[in-house]
Amino acid sequence: MTTNHPQQESAFAKKNTYLINCIFLLIFIASYSLTPLFTSNQNQYFLHGMAQAGLGSLDQDWLANTADPAPVFTAIVKWTYLLLKSNIWFHIYYIAILALYFFSLLKINLKLFREQTERKNILVTAIVIILGNSYLLRYALMHFINPSWGFLLDGGVADQKILGTVLQPSIFGVLFITSLFFFLSHKPYLAVLMASLAAVFHPTYLLSAAILVLSYLLETVYESRDLKKAFLLGIAALVFVAPIVLYVFSNFSDLTRPNDAASILVNVRIPHHALIREWFDFSAIIRVALIVLGILAIWKEKKISIPLLVMFIFSLSLTLLQVIINNDQLALMFPWRISALLVPVCSTIALSKLAFVMLDRIKTGSAKKILLGGAIALLALAACFGIYRSVALFNEKAANTESGLIAWVTETSTDKDNFLIPIGLETFRTATLRPAYVDFFSIPYASQDVVDWYHRVLSANKYYEDGDCDELYNIRHDYKITHIVTESRDPQTVCKNMHLVYADKAYTVYRYGK
């Protein structure tokens, strides 16, 4: 008769746990759903990198030559195209960030609820993360309650979230959650590094990173009464973010002063992010409640409850200040953006705590089996629903109304061509690799560039909405437009020197010139 060595049993248990974690991760990725490349903000944030990589004639595009708001992300895009030469890598990056998000939340809970068995902790937390972040839940909330409630458990107020559905600079806010895990694990310098890296990838996170690091310093002083340790931690943070801070102030510091550009961004382009009256609703109150419940659920764990509380107080205070002073510059700093970190962390904590309490009160094995069976069924449904959604999105992308136009431009245009497009046609540049005069969704951030962008939008609309041929002539004279794209269902004025070269059910193209 043979007996297993304790070390062998331990190794087997670790492998078993690793396998379970991987299975849950795959379910999480499937249930979250993936989106095709060049969706939403990707058309803006990929542009600089694609232009610098020499794709098509994008280097001649006006927007591609404005100050880059996310230079590190641009470098990733550029070198992926230059070295790896395949779009598939961007999906791999996105999946890797999904994995980092999942395991960061999971590891935080494993440390917070140490009194639970590891397997029970993993099971409950994984189910909470998967279902709370699933497209199944987003669909139910959007279709049966309110379209703005989609990311109720995993997104912040003002439609700002750190994960989101596409690879873009803001997704690196996931590093904030990783930072919390490292701080909870008594690795403060790694925690500060992760928080700083989030801001390096997406400079809009600078205020959020500063508040998070400040919360670490306050907790360090509270726990150890060691001012020197806190001071050195703060210095480390400053060193980590110094390059991106210098870059931001050298390129975008004019936005910190009252000007037309700030007003245009706040009131015209991103009011859904920047104006409290635009985003404050009952879902914001629910998110605040989730944050409070999450903090209360682990109040005794000062290592994390103090940072969470400090972030919440700072964010709430600055938001209330904005209500009072209504300042465009403060609005563009998005003091409420840190809710995008607080909501997924605190909702996971609060719902996991609730699940543990409920499970502890269930005494019969049959009831627990029924509950487990229901949870497994929900996970399967969420995974299937997410996969179905992903397939539908990719099929829709392949067969959308722009496909004919994109194919024609790609096949027939030259590097000398420059297009005037309907301002809602945001995918044109990244799909055709040709420059466009302007679209509404892809924007610059330096003050003069923002003003120029707005003038371009108004100028384009003078033709598309008013049929102003004089304005069209001015655009061509000043910006060397060679082609005009119009929507076939909304016929435009055909001005002098416009020659039809392409038409389908969705779009019509004219060559403009003698």
C-alpha positions as CSV (number, residue, x, y, z in Angstrom):
1,M,0.0,0.0,0.0
2,T,1.4,3.4,-1.0
3,T,0.8,6.8,0.6
4,N,1.0,10.2,-1.1
5,H,3.7,12.5,0.1
6,P,2.3,15.8,1.6
7,Q,4.4,17.7,-1.0
8,Q,2.9,15.7,-3.8
9,E,-0.6,16.4,-2.5
10,S,0.2,20.1,-2.2
11,A,1.5,20.2,-5.8
12,F,-1.6,18.4,-7.0
13,A,-3.8,20.8,-5.1
14,K,-2.0,23.8,-6.7
15,K,-2.4,22.3,-10.2
16,N,-6.0,21.7,-9.5
17,T,-6.5,25.3,-8.3
18,Y,-4.6,26.6,-11.4
19,L,-6.9,24.6,-13.7
20,I,-10.0,25.8,-12.0
21,N,-8.8,29.4,-12.3
22,C,-8.1,29.0,-16.0
23,I,-11.5,27.5,-16.6
24,F,-13.2,30.4,-14.9
25,L,-11.0,32.9,-16.8
26,L,-12.1,31.3,-20.1
27,I,-15.7,31.5,-19.0
28,F,-15.2,35.2,-18.1
29,I,-13.7,36.0,-21.5
30,A,-16.5,34.3,-23.3
31,S,-19.2,35.9,-21.2
32,Y,-17.7,39.4,-21.4
33,S,-17.8,39.2,-25.3
34,L,-15.2,40.5,-27.7
35,T,-15.7,43.3,-30.3
36,P,-14.2,43.7,-33.8
37,L,-11.2,45.9,-34.2
38,F,-11.7,49.6,-35.1
39,T,-14.8,50.0,-33.0
40,S,-15.7,53.2,-31.2
41,N,-12.7,55.1,-29.8
42,Q,-10.2,52.8,-31.4
43,N,-10.7,54.8,-34.6
44,Q,-9.2,57.8,-32.8
45,Y,-6.5,56.2,-30.6
46,F,-5.1,53.9,-33.3
47,L,-4.8,56.7,-35.9
48,H,-1.5,58.2,-34.7
49,G,0.2,54.8,-34.5
50,M,-1.1,53.6,-37.9
51,A,0.1,56.9,-39.4
52,Q,3.6,56.6,-37.8
53,A,3.8,53.0,-39.0
54,G,3.4,54.2,-42.6
55,L,0.0,52.6,-43.3
56,G,-1.6,54.0,-46.5
57,S,-1.4,57.8,-46.6
58,L,-2.5,58.4,-43.0
59,D,0.6,60.3,-42.4
60,Q,-0.9,63.1,-44.5
61,D,-4.1,63.2,-42.3
62,W,-4.6,66.4,-40.4
63,L,-5.6,64.7,-37.2
64,A,-2.7,62.3,-37.3
65,N,-0.4,65.3,-37.2
66,T,-1.9,66.9,-34.1
67,A,-0.4,66.4,-30.6
68,D,-0.8,62.8,-29.5
69,P,-2.9,62.4,-26.3
70,A,-1.6,58.9,-25.6
71,P,2.0,58.5,-26.9
72,V,2.8,55.2,-25.2
73,F,-0.4,53.5,-26.6
74,T,0.5,55.0,-30.0
75,A,4.0,53.4,-29.7
76,I,2.3,50.0,-29.0
77,V,0.1,50.3,-32.1
78,K,3.0,51.5,-34.3
79,W,5.5,48.8,-33.3
80,T,2.9,46.1,-33.5
81,Y,2.3,47.0,-37.1
82,L,6.0,47.4,-37.9
83,L,7.2,44.2,-36.2
84,L,4.3,41.8,-35.9
85,K,2.2,43.0,-38.9
86,S,-1.1,41.5,-37.8
87,N,-4.2,42.9,-36.2
88,I,-4.7,39.7,-34.3
89,W,-2.2,40.9,-31.8
90,F,-4.5,43.7,-30.6
91,H,-7.1,41.0,-29.7
92,I,-4.4,39.1,-27.8
93,Y,-3.5,42.3,-25.9
94,Y,-7.1,42.8,-25.0
95,I,-7.5,39.3,-23.8
96,A,-4.4,39.6,-21.7
97,I,-5.8,42.7,-20.0
98,L,-9.1,40.9,-19.4
99,A,-7.1,38.2,-17.7
100,L,-5.2,40.8,-15.6
101,Y,-8.6,42.3,-14.6
102,F,-10.1,39.0,-13.6
103,F,-7.1,37.8,-11.6
104,S,-6.6,41.1,-9.9
105,L,-10.1,41.2,-8.6
106,L,-9.9,37.5,-7.7
107,K,-6.7,37.8,-5.7
108,I,-8.0,40.8,-3.8
109,N,-10.9,38.8,-2.6
110,L,-8.8,35.8,-1.7
111,K,-6.8,38.1,0.6
112,L,-9.9,39.8,2.1
113,F,-11.9,36.7,2.8
114,R,-9.2,34.5,4.2
115,E,-11.6,32.9,6.7
116,Q,-13.3,31.1,3.8
117,T,-11.7,28.0,2.3
118,E,-9.7,28.8,-0.8
119,R,-11.9,26.7,-3.1
120,K,-15.1,28.3,-1.8
121,N,-13.5,31.8,-2.1
122,I,-12.5,31.1,-5.7
123,L,-15.9,29.7,-6.6
124,V,-17.9,32.6,-5.1
125,T,-15.6,35.4,-6.3
126,A,-15.3,34.0,-9.8
127,I,-19.1,33.6,-10.2
128,V,-19.6,37.2,-8.9
129,I,-16.9,38.6,-11.3
130,I,-18.2,36.6,-14.3
131,L,-21.9,37.4,-13.9
132,G,-21.3,41.0,-12.7
133,N,-19.2,41.8,-15.8
134,S,-21.1,39.6,-18.3
135,Y,-22.8,40.9,-21.5
136,L,-25.8,38.9,-20.3
137,L,-26.2,41.3,-17.3
138,R,-25.5,44.3,-19.5
139,Y,-28.1,43.2,-22.0
140,A,-30.7,42.7,-19.3
141,L,-30.0,46.0,-17.6
142,M,-30.0,48.0,-20.9
143,H,-33.2,46.4,-22.3
144,F,-35.3,46.0,-19.3
145,I,-34.3,48.9,-17.0
146,N,-32.4,51.7,-18.8
147,P,-30.0,51.9,-21.8
148,S,-27.5,53.8,-19.6
149,W,-27.3,51.1,-16.9
150,G,-25.3,48.6,-18.9
151,F,-22.1,48.7,-16.9
152,L,-23.8,49.1,-13.5
153,L,-21.5,46.8,-11.6
154,D,-18.3,47.2,-13.5
155,G,-18.3,50.8,-14.7
156,G,-18.1,54.2,-13.1
157,V,-20.4,57.2,-13.4
158,A,-20.4,59.4,-16.5
159,D,-20.1,56.4,-18.8
160,Q,-16.5,55.9,-17.8
161,K,-15.0,52.5,-17.2
162,I,-11.6,51.0,-17.0
163,L,-12.3,47.8,-18.8
164,G,-14.8,48.6,-21.5
165,T,-15.3,46.6,-24.7
166,V,-12.4,47.7,-26.9
167,L,-8.6,48.0,-26.6
168,Q,-7.8,51.7,-26.0
169,P,-5.7,53.7,-23.5
170,S,-8.4,53.8,-20.8
171,I,-8.3,50.0,-20.5
172,F,-5.0,50.2,-18.8
173,G,-6.9,51.5,-15.8
174,V,-7.0,47.8,-15.0
175,L,-3.5,48.5,-13.5
176,F,-5.2,50.4,-10.8
177,I,-6.9,47.2,-9.6
178,T,-3.5,45.4,-9.8
179,S,-2.0,48.2,-7.8
180,L,-4.6,47.7,-5.1
181,F,-3.7,44.0,-5.0
182,F,0.0,44.8,-4.6
183,F,-0.7,47.3,-1.8
184,L,-2.9,44.8,0.0
185,S,0.0,42.3,-0.4
186,H,2.4,44.7,1.3
187,K,4.3,45.6,-1.9
188,P,3.8,49.4,-1.9
189,Y,6.4,50.2,-4.5
190,L,4.9,47.8,-7.0
191,A,1.5,49.3,-6.1
192,V,2.8,52.8,-6.9
193,L,4.4,51.6,-10.1
194,M,1.2,50.0,-11.4
195,A,-0.8,53.2,-10.5
196,S,1.8,55.3,-12.3
197,L,1.8,53.0,-15.4
198,A,-2.0,53.5,-15.7
199,A,-1.4,57.2,-16.1
200,V,1.5,56.7,-18.4
201,F,-0.7,54.7,-20.8
202,H,-3.6,57.1,-20.4
203,P,-2.6,60.6,-19.2
204,T,-6.2,61.4,-18.3
205,Y,-5.7,59.1,-15.4
206,L,-3.1,61.4,-13.8
207,L,-5.6,62.8,-11.3
208,S,-6.9,59.3,-10.4
209,A,-3.4,58.0,-10.0
210,A,-2.5,60.9,-7.8
211,I,-5.5,60.3,-5.5
212,L,-4.8,56.6,-5.4
213,V,-1.1,57.1,-4.4
214,L,-2.1,59.7,-1.9
215,S,-4.5,57.2,-0.3
216,Y,-1.5,54.8,0.0
217,L,0.6,57.4,1.7
218,L,-2.2,58.2,4.2
219,E,-2.7,54.5,4.9
220,T,1.1,54.0,5.3
221,V,1.3,56.9,7.9
222,Y,-1.8,55.5,9.7
223,E,-0.4,52.0,9.8
224,S,3.3,52.5,10.6
225,R,3.5,56.2,11.7
226,D,6.5,56.2,9.4
227,L,6.6,59.6,7.6
228,K,9.9,58.7,5.9
229,K,8.4,55.6,4.3
230,A,5.4,57.5,3.0
231,F,7.7,60.3,1.7
232,L,9.9,57.9,-0.2
233,L,6.8,56.2,-1.7
234,G,5.6,59.6,-2.9
235,I,9.0,60.4,-4.4
236,A,8.9,57.1,-6.2
237,A,5.5,57.9,-7.7
238,L,6.7,61.3,-8.9
239,V,9.7,59.7,-10.6
240,F,7.5,57.1,-12.3
241,V,5.1,59.7,-13.7
242,A,7.6,62.6,-14.4
243,P,8.1,61.8,-18.1
244,I,4.3,61.7,-18.9
245,V,3.6,64.8,-16.8
246,L,6.3,66.7,-18.6
247,Y,4.8,65.5,-22.0
248,V,1.3,66.5,-21.0
249,F,2.3,70.0,-19.8
250,S,4.4,70.7,-22.8
251,N,1.6,69.7,-25.2
252,F,-1.8,70.3,-23.4
253,S,-1.2,72.8,-20.6
254,D,-3.2,75.4,-22.4
255,L,-6.3,73.4,-21.6
256,T,-5.8,74.3,-17.9
257,R,-6.7,77.9,-18.7
258,P,-10.2,79.2,-19.6
259,N,-10.5,79.1,-23.4
260,D,-12.8,78.1,-26.2
261,A,-11.2,74.7,-26.6
262,A,-12.2,73.5,-23.1
263,S,-15.7,74.8,-23.6
264,I,-15.9,72.9,-26.9
265,L,-14.8,69.7,-25.4
266,V,-17.0,69.9,-22.4
267,N,-20.2,71.2,-24.1
268,V,-20.0,69.9,-27.6
269,R,-17.9,66.8,-27.9
270,I,-17.9,65.0,-24.5
271,P,-20.8,66.4,-22.4
272,H,-21.8,62.8,-21.5
273,H,-18.4,62.5,-19.7
274,A,-17.9,66.1,-18.5
275,L,-21.3,67.6,-17.5
276,I,-22.7,66.3,-14.3
277,R,-26.3,67.1,-15.4
278,E,-25.8,64.8,-18.4
279,W,-24.7,61.7,-16.5
280,F,-26.2,62.0,-13.0
281,D,-29.2,59.7,-12.6
282,F,-30.4,56.9,-10.3
283,S,-27.7,54.5,-11.6
284,A,-25.1,57.0,-10.2
285,I,-26.8,56.7,-6.8
286,I,-26.7,52.9,-7.0
287,R,-23.0,53.0,-7.9
288,V,-22.3,55.2,-4.9
289,A,-24.2,52.8,-2.7
290,L,-22.2,49.9,-4.0
291,I,-19.0,51.8,-3.2
292,V,-20.1,52.5,0.4
293,L,-21.3,48.9,0.9
294,G,-18.0,47.5,-0.4
295,I,-16.0,49.7,1.9
296,L,-18.2,48.8,4.9
297,A,-18.0,45.1,4.1
298,I,-14.2,45.1,4.6
299,W,-13.9,48.0,7.0
300,K,-11.6,46.1,9.4
301,E,-9.1,45.5,6.6
302,K,-7.5,48.9,6.9
303,K,-4.9,48.1,4.3
304,I,-7.5,48.5,1.6
305,S,-10.5,50.1,3.3
306,I,-8.6,53.3,4.0
307,P,-7.4,53.7,0.3
308,L,-10.9,53.0,-0.9
309,L,-12.4,55.5,1.5
310,V,-9.8,58.2,0.7
311,M,-10.4,57.8,-3.0
312,F,-14.2,58.0,-2.5
313,I,-14.0,61.1,-0.3
314,F,-11.7,62.9,-2.7
315,S,-13.7,62.1,-5.8
316,L,-17.0,63.0,-4.1
317,S,-15.5,66.3,-2.7
318,L,-14.2,67.4,-6.1
319,T,-17.4,66.4,-7.8
320,L,-19.4,68.5,-5.4
321,L,-16.9,71.4,-5.9
322,Q,-17.6,71.1,-9.7
323,V,-21.3,71.3,-9.0
324,I,-20.7,74.6,-7.2
325,I,-18.1,76.3,-9.5
326,N,-19.0,74.7,-12.8
327,N,-15.4,75.0,-14.1
328,D,-14.6,73.5,-17.6
329,Q,-11.0,72.8,-16.6
330,L,-12.0,70.8,-13.5
331,A,-14.6,69.0,-15.6
332,L,-11.9,67.9,-18.0
333,M,-9.9,66.4,-15.1
334,F,-12.9,64.1,-14.5
335,P,-12.7,64.0,-10.7
336,W,-15.5,61.4,-10.8
337,R,-13.4,59.1,-13.0
338,I,-12.0,57.2,-10.1
339,S,-15.5,55.7,-9.7
340,A,-14.5,53.5,-12.6
341,L,-12.0,51.8,-10.2
342,L,-14.1,51.9,-7.1
343,V,-17.3,50.4,-8.6
344,P,-15.9,47.1,-9.9
345,V,-13.7,46.6,-6.8
346,C,-16.4,47.5,-4.3
347,S,-19.3,45.7,-6.1
348,T,-17.2,42.5,-6.2
349,I,-16.4,42.8,-2.5
350,A,-20.0,43.7,-1.5
351,L,-21.6,40.9,-3.6
352,S,-19.1,38.3,-2.5
353,K,-19.6,39.2,1.1
354,L,-23.4,38.8,0.6
355,A,-22.9,35.5,-1.1
356,F,-20.7,34.2,1.7
357,V,-23.3,35.3,4.3
358,M,-26.1,33.5,2.4
359,L,-24.0,30.3,2.0
360,D,-23.2,30.2,5.7
361,R,-26.9,30.3,6.5
362,I,-27.7,27.4,4.2
363,K,-27.3,24.3,6.2
364,T,-28.6,21.5,4.0
365,G,-26.4,19.9,1.4
366,S,-29.3,19.6,-1.1
367,A,-30.0,23.3,-1.0
368,K,-26.3,24.0,-1.7
369,K,-26.3,21.6,-4.6
370,I,-29.4,23.3,-6.1
371,L,-27.7,26.7,-5.6
372,L,-24.5,25.5,-7.3
373,G,-26.4,24.0,-10.1
374,G,-28.2,27.3,-10.7
375,A,-24.9,29.1,-10.7
376,I,-23.4,26.7,-13.2
377,A,-26.4,27.1,-15.4
378,L,-26.1,30.9,-15.3
379,L,-22.4,30.7,-16.1
380,A,-23.1,28.6,-19.1
381,L,-25.9,30.9,-20.2
382,A,-23.6,34.0,-19.8
383,A,-20.8,32.3,-21.8
384,C,-23.1,31.3,-24.6
385,F,-24.7,34.7,-24.7
386,G,-21.3,36.4,-24.8
387,I,-20.0,34.2,-27.6
388,Y,-23.2,34.7,-29.6
389,R,-22.8,38.5,-29.1
390,S,-19.2,38.4,-30.3
391,V,-20.0,36.4,-33.4
392,A,-22.9,38.7,-34.2
393,L,-20.7,41.8,-33.8
394,F,-18.0,40.4,-36.1
395,N,-20.6,39.3,-38.7
396,E,-22.2,42.8,-38.5
397,K,-18.8,44.5,-39.0
398,A,-18.1,42.4,-42.1
399,A,-21.5,43.2,-43.7
400,N,-22.1,46.7,-42.6
401,T,-23.3,49.4,-44.9
402,E,-19.9,51.0,-45.2
403,S,-18.2,47.8,-46.7
404,G,-18.9,48.7,-50.3
405,L,-17.5,52.2,-49.9
406,I,-14.5,51.0,-48.0
407,A,-13.7,48.4,-50.6
408,W,-14.0,50.9,-53.4
409,V,-11.7,53.5,-51.7
410,T,-9.2,50.8,-50.8
411,E,-9.0,49.5,-54.4
412,T,-9.1,52.7,-56.4
413,S,-7.7,55.6,-54.3
414,T,-4.1,56.8,-54.3
415,D,-1.8,58.5,-51.8
416,K,-2.7,61.9,-53.3
417,D,-6.4,61.5,-52.5
418,N,-8.1,63.4,-49.6
419,F,-11.7,62.9,-48.6
420,L,-14.5,65.0,-47.2
421,I,-16.8,62.5,-45.4
422,P,-20.1,62.7,-43.4
423,I,-19.0,63.6,-39.9
424,G,-20.5,60.4,-38.5
425,L,-18.4,58.1,-40.6
426,E,-15.8,57.5,-37.9
427,T,-14.3,54.3,-39.3
428,F,-13.3,55.8,-42.7
429,R,-9.6,56.5,-41.9
430,T,-8.7,53.3,-40.2
431,A,-10.6,51.2,-42.7
432,T,-9.4,52.8,-45.9
433,L,-6.0,54.1,-44.6
434,R,-6.8,57.4,-46.4
435,P,-6.9,60.9,-44.8
436,A,-10.3,62.6,-44.1
437,Y,-11.1,66.2,-43.6
438,V,-12.9,65.7,-40.2
439,D,-15.3,63.4,-38.4
440,F,-17.1,64.2,-35.2
441,F,-15.9,61.3,-33.0
442,S,-12.1,61.5,-33.5
443,I,-10.7,64.6,-31.9
444,P,-7.5,66.4,-30.9
445,Y,-6.8,67.7,-27.5
446,A,-4.4,70.7,-27.8
447,S,-6.4,73.9,-27.6
448,Q,-5.8,75.3,-31.1
449,D,-6.3,71.9,-32.6
450,V,-9.7,71.5,-30.8
451,V,-10.8,74.9,-32.2
452,D,-9.6,73.9,-35.7
453,W,-11.5,70.6,-35.3
454,Y,-14.7,72.4,-34.4
455,H,-14.4,74.8,-37.3
456,R,-13.9,71.8,-39.6
457,V,-17.1,70.2,-38.2
458,L,-19.1,73.4,-38.7
459,S,-17.6,73.8,-42.2
460,A,-18.4,70.3,-43.2
461,N,-22.0,70.6,-41.9
462,K,-22.5,73.8,-44.0
463,Y,-22.2,71.6,-47.0
464,Y,-23.9,68.4,-45.7
465,E,-26.8,70.2,-44.0
466,D,-27.1,73.4,-46.1
467,G,-25.7,72.4,-49.5
468,D,-23.4,75.4,-49.4
469,C,-21.2,75.1,-52.5
470,D,-19.2,78.2,-51.6
471,E,-18.1,76.5,-48.4
472,L,-17.3,73.3,-50.3
473,Y,-15.1,75.4,-52.6
474,N,-13.3,77.0,-49.6
475,I,-12.6,73.5,-48.1
476,R,-11.1,72.3,-51.4
477,H,-9.1,75.4,-51.8
478,D,-7.7,75.4,-48.3
479,Y,-7.3,71.6,-47.6
480,K,-6.9,70.1,-51.1
481,I,-10.0,67.8,-50.9
482,T,-10.1,65.5,-54.0
483,H,-13.3,63.4,-53.2
484,I,-16.6,64.0,-51.5
485,V,-18.5,61.1,-49.8
486,T,-22.3,61.6,-49.3
487,E,-25.0,59.3,-47.9
488,S,-27.2,58.0,-50.7
489,R,-30.3,58.2,-48.6
490,D,-29.7,61.9,-48.0
491,P,-28.8,63.3,-51.4
492,Q,-26.6,66.4,-51.3
493,T,-26.3,69.4,-53.6
494,V,-24.1,68.5,-56.6
495,C,-21.9,71.5,-57.0
496,K,-19.8,72.6,-59.9
497,N,-16.8,70.3,-60.7
498,M,-18.4,67.4,-58.7
499,H,-18.2,64.2,-60.8
500,L,-19.9,60.9,-59.8
501,V,-17.4,58.1,-59.5
502,Y,-19.1,55.6,-57.2
503,A,-22.5,54.9,-55.7
504,D,-24.2,52.1,-53.8
505,K,-27.3,51.9,-51.6
506,A,-25.5,53.6,-48.6
507,Y,-22.9,56.0,-50.0
508,T,-22.1,58.0,-53.1
509,V,-18.6,59.4,-54.0
510,Y,-17.8,62.4,-56.2
511,R,-14.4,63.4,-57.5
512,Y,-14.1,67.1,-57.0
513,G,-12.0,69.1,-59.4
514,K,-11.8,70.0,-63.1
